[in-house]
Amino acid sequence: MLTLGLVSGLLNLTGTLTYVFEILNKRSRPERATWFIWSLLGIIAFMSQKSLGAHNSLWFTGLQTVGVLLVFLLSIKYGVGGLSRSDLLLIALAALGIGLWLITDNALLSLIMVVAIRSIGVVATIIKTYRSPVSEAALPWLIYASSAIVALISVGELNFSLLLYPSYVLIADSSVLIAKYHKSLMAELEQTKI
């Protein structure tokens, strides 16, 4: 299972490198607030999973966090958003969640809060992508979702605390893809009704 954990981490890093290429070629514009929140929470997720006994799947979370930090730094120059009222609200909610985690000092609760806060953070990217599908390239998000599937398999047991984070990543990254292709999906559904 260690090999699968490493593969999931490397696959996620490949997604990040693909995303960086898309950013530098102006085919993707990362939402600053989302990537800022994800940067902070990635560190917390890694530490929480480690304290909960994760081993193989830590490659996924660790390499994902490195990639998220890189994208956040690039978003400062190449991204969008970050200071709107809704962006600031998302950042405030993330800060509140981090504060609650520090008070409770409970690894599982911390991980649940990370997932909840990251879910709030992904909303900004989903909305941006829904409104402007060309603002996100599909390949990085497909690779990210695929790496989450491999991370889920690498856990090797039915353990809620270890499966929670990669499950969230799979759902979140798939949601960005759905937002990107929502018009195509709706057209396809309409055609099947006829």
KABEL-V955736 format. One record per pair of residues at least 12 apart in sequence whose C-alpha atoms are under 10 Angstrom apart, sorted by the first residue. I is the first residue (numbers start at 1). J is the second residue. D is the distance in whole Angstrom. If there is no record, write none. Layout:
BEGIN
i = {I	I}
j = {J	J}
d = {D	D}
END
This chain:
BEGIN
i = {1	1	1	1	1	1	1	1	1	2	2	2	2	2	2	2	2	3	3	3	3	4	4	4	4	4	4	4	4	4	4	4	4	5	5	5	5	5	5	5	5	5	5	5	5	5	5	5	5	6	6	6	6	6	6	6	6	6	6	7	7	7	7	7	7	7	7	8	8	8	8	8	8	8	8	8	8	8	8	8	8	8	8	8	8	8	8	8	9	9	9	9	9	9	9	9	9	9	9	9	9	9	9	10	10	10	10	10	11	11	11	11	11	11	11	11	11	11	11	12	12	12	12	12	12	12	12	12	12	12	12	12	12	12	12	12	12	12	13	13	13	13	13	13	13	13	13	13	13	13	14	14	14	14	14	14	14	15	15	15	15	15	15	15	15	15	15	15	16	16	16	16	16	16	16	16	16	16	16	17	17	17	17	18	18	18	18	18	19	19	19	19	19	19	19	19	19	19	20	20	20	20	20	20	21	22	22	22	22	22	22	23	23	23	23	23	23	23	23	24	24	25	26	26	26	26	26	27	27	27	27	28	28	28	28	28	28	28	28	28	28	28	28	29	29	29	29	29	29	29	29	29	29	29	29	29	29	30	30	30	30	30	30	30	30	30	30	30	30	30	30	30	30	31	31	31	31	31	31	31	31	31	31	31	31	31	31	31	31	31	31	31	31	32	32	32	32	32	32	32	32	32	32	32	32	32	32	32	32	33	33	33	33	33	33	33	33	33	33	33	33	33	33	33	33	33	33	33	34	34	34	34	34	34	34	34	34	34	34	34	34	34	34	34	34	35	35	35	35	35	35	35	35	35	35	35	35	35	35	35	35	36	36	36	36	36	36	36	36	36	36	36	37	37	37	37	37	37	37	37	37	37	37	37	37	37	37	38	38	38	38	38	38	38	38	38	38	38	38	38	38	39	39	39	39	39	39	39	39	39	39	39	40	40	40	40	40	40	40	40	41	41	41	41	41	41	41	41	41	41	41	41	41	42	42	42	42	42	42	42	42	42	42	42	42	43	43	43	43	43	43	43	44	44	44	44	44	44	44	44	44	45	45	45	45	45	45	45	45	45	45	45	45	45	46	46	46	46	46	46	46	46	46	46	47	47	47	47	47	48	48	48	48	48	48	48	48	48	48	48	49	49	49	49	49	49	49	49	49	49	50	50	51	51	51	52	52	52	52	52	52	53	53	54	54	54	54	55	55	55	56	56	56	56	56	57	57	57	57	57	57	57	57	57	57	57	57	58	58	58	58	59	59	60	60	60	60	60	60	60	60	61	61	61	61	61	64	64	79	80	80	80	81	81	81	82	86	87	87	87	89	89	90	90	90	90	90	90	90	91	91	91	93	93	93	93	94	94	94	94	94	94	94	95	96	96	97	97	97	97	97	97	98	98	98	98	100	101	101	107	108	108	108	108	109	111	111	111	111	112	112	112	114	114	115	115	115	115	115	115	115	116	118	118	118	119	119	119	119	121	122	122	122	122	122	123	123	123	125	125	125	125	125	126	126	126	126	126	126	126	126	127	127	127	128	128	128	129	129	129	129	129	129	129	129	130	130	130	130	130	130	130	130	130	131	131	132	132	133	133	133	133	133	133	133	133	134	134	135	136	136	136	136	137	137	137	138	138	138	138	138	138	138	139	140	140	141	141	141	141	141	141	141	142	142	142	142	142	143	144	144	144	144	144	145	145	145	145	145	145	145	145	145	145	145	145	146	146	146	146	147	147	147	148	148	148	148	148	148	148	148	148	149	149	149	149	150	151	151	151	151	151	151	152	152	152	152	152	153}
j = {55	56	57	150	151	153	154	155	156	55	56	57	58	59	154	155	156	56	57	59	154	56	57	59	60	147	150	151	152	153	154	155	156	55	56	57	58	59	60	61	147	148	150	151	152	153	154	155	156	56	57	58	59	60	63	147	150	151	154	56	57	59	60	147	150	151	154	56	57	58	59	60	61	63	64	143	144	145	146	147	148	149	150	151	152	153	154	166	56	57	58	59	60	61	62	63	64	65	144	147	148	150	151	59	60	63	64	147	60	63	64	143	144	145	146	147	148	150	151	59	60	61	62	63	64	65	67	140	141	142	143	144	145	146	147	148	150	151	60	62	63	64	65	66	67	68	140	143	144	147	63	64	67	140	143	144	147	64	67	139	140	141	142	143	144	145	146	147	63	64	66	67	68	70	71	140	141	143	144	67	70	71	140	137	139	140	141	143	67	71	136	137	138	139	140	141	143	144	67	70	71	74	75	140	140	135	136	137	138	139	140	71	74	75	78	79	135	136	137	74	78	78	78	79	135	136	137	134	135	136	137	75	78	79	80	129	133	134	135	136	137	138	140	74	75	77	78	79	80	81	125	128	129	134	135	136	137	71	72	74	75	76	77	78	79	80	81	124	125	128	129	135	136	71	72	75	76	78	79	80	81	82	87	121	122	124	125	126	127	128	129	135	136	71	72	73	74	75	76	77	78	79	80	81	82	83	87	124	125	72	75	76	79	80	81	82	83	84	86	87	88	89	90	91	121	122	124	125	68	72	75	81	82	87	90	91	118	119	120	121	122	123	124	125	126	68	69	70	71	72	73	74	75	76	79	82	118	121	122	124	125	68	69	71	72	73	75	76	82	91	94	121	68	69	72	90	91	92	93	94	95	114	117	118	120	121	122	64	65	68	69	71	72	94	114	115	117	118	119	121	122	64	65	66	67	68	69	70	71	72	73	118	65	68	69	94	95	98	114	118	65	68	94	95	97	98	110	111	113	114	115	117	118	61	62	63	64	65	66	67	68	69	114	115	118	61	62	64	65	66	69	114	61	65	98	101	107	110	111	113	114	58	61	62	65	107	108	110	111	112	113	114	115	165	58	59	60	61	62	63	64	65	111	165	61	62	107	110	111	105	106	107	108	109	110	111	112	114	161	162	61	107	108	110	111	161	162	163	164	165	107	162	106	107	108	106	107	108	111	161	162	161	162	155	161	162	163	154	155	162	151	153	154	155	156	148	150	151	152	153	154	155	156	162	163	165	166	151	154	155	162	151	154	147	148	150	151	152	154	165	166	148	151	165	166	169	144	147	135	125	128	135	124	125	128	124	124	121	123	124	120	121	117	118	120	121	122	123	124	117	120	121	116	117	120	121	113	114	116	117	118	120	121	117	113	117	110	112	113	114	116	117	110	113	114	117	113	113	114	161	160	161	162	164	161	161	162	164	165	161	164	165	165	168	164	165	166	167	168	169	172	168	168	169	172	168	169	171	172	172	169	172	173	175	176	172	175	176	172	173	175	176	179	172	173	175	176	177	178	179	180	176	179	180	176	179	180	175	176	177	178	179	180	181	182	175	176	177	178	179	180	181	182	183	179	180	179	180	176	177	178	179	180	181	182	183	180	181	180	176	177	179	180	176	177	180	173	174	176	177	178	180	181	177	173	177	170	172	173	174	175	176	177	170	173	174	176	177	173	169	170	172	173	174	166	167	168	169	170	171	172	173	174	175	176	177	169	170	173	174	166	169	170	163	165	166	167	168	169	170	171	173	166	167	169	170	166	163	165	166	167	169	170	164	165	166	167	170	166}
d = {9	6	9	10	9	8	5	7	7	8	5	8	10	9	7	9	10	8	10	10	8	7	8	9	9	10	6	7	9	7	5	9	10	8	5	5	7	6	6	10	9	10	7	6	9	8	5	8	10	7	8	8	5	7	9	10	9	9	9	10	10	8	8	8	7	8	9	9	8	9	7	5	9	9	9	10	9	10	8	5	7	8	5	5	9	9	8	10	10	8	8	5	4	7	7	5	7	10	10	7	9	9	8	8	8	7	9	8	8	9	9	7	7	10	8	5	9	9	10	9	7	9	10	7	6	10	8	9	9	10	7	5	8	8	5	8	10	10	9	10	6	6	9	8	6	9	10	9	8	9	10	10	9	8	7	8	9	9	9	8	5	7	8	5	6	9	9	8	9	8	9	6	8	8	8	7	9	9	8	8	9	9	8	9	7	6	9	9	9	8	9	8	9	8	5	8	10	10	9	8	7	8	10	9	10	10	8	7	10	9	9	9	8	8	7	8	10	9	9	9	8	10	8	10	9	10	10	7	7	7	6	10	9	8	10	10	10	7	5	5	6	9	10	10	7	10	6	5	6	10	10	9	10	9	6	6	9	8	8	8	6	9	10	7	5	6	9	10	8	9	10	8	8	10	9	7	9	9	6	5	6	7	9	10	9	7	6	10	10	8	9	10	10	9	6	9	9	6	7	10	9	6	6	6	5	9	9	9	9	9	9	10	10	9	7	5	8	9	9	6	8	10	7	7	7	9	8	9	10	8	10	9	8	8	8	8	8	10	9	5	6	8	6	7	10	6	7	9	7	5	9	10	8	10	10	10	10	8	9	10	9	8	8	9	6	9	9	10	9	8	10	9	10	10	9	8	7	10	10	7	9	10	8	7	9	6	9	10	8	7	8	10	9	9	9	10	9	6	10	7	9	9	6	8	9	6	5	9	9	7	10	10	9	9	8	9	9	9	9	10	8	10	8	10	10	8	10	9	9	6	9	8	7	7	8	10	8	5	8	10	8	9	8	10	9	9	8	10	7	9	10	10	10	10	9	9	9	8	8	10	7	9	7	9	9	9	10	8	6	9	9	6	8	8	7	9	9	6	6	10	10	8	9	10	9	9	8	9	9	10	8	5	7	9	7	6	10	9	9	10	8	7	8	9	7	8	7	10	10	9	9	10	10	7	9	10	6	7	9	7	8	9	8	8	9	6	10	9	8	9	8	10	6	6	9	9	9	6	8	9	6	6	9	8	9	10	8	9	10	9	10	8	10	8	8	9	6	10	9	10	8	9	9	8	8	10	9	10	10	10	9	10	9	10	9	10	8	9	10	7	10	10	8	10	7	6	10	9	8	9	9	8	10	7	8	9	9	8	9	5	8	8	8	9	10	9	9	10	6	8	9	7	8	8	8	9	8	7	9	9	9	6	9	10	9	8	9	8	7	8	8	8	8	10	8	7	10	10	7	9	10	9	9	9	9	8	9	10	7	10	10	7	9	9	8	9	9	9	10	10	10	7	9	9	9	7	5	9	9	6	8	9	8	10	9	9	9	10	7	9	9	6	6	9	10	10	8	9	8	5	6	8	7	9	8	9	9	8	9	9	10	7	5	7	9	9	7	10	9	9	9	10	7	10	9	8	10	10	9	6	10	8	9	9	9	10	10	9	6	7	9	7	7	9	7	7	9	7	9	8	8	10	7	9	9	9	10	7	5	8	8	6	6	10	10	9	10	8	9	9	9	9	8	10	9	5	7	9	6	5	9	9	7	8	9	7	9	8	9	6	9	10	10	9	9	6	7	9	10}
END
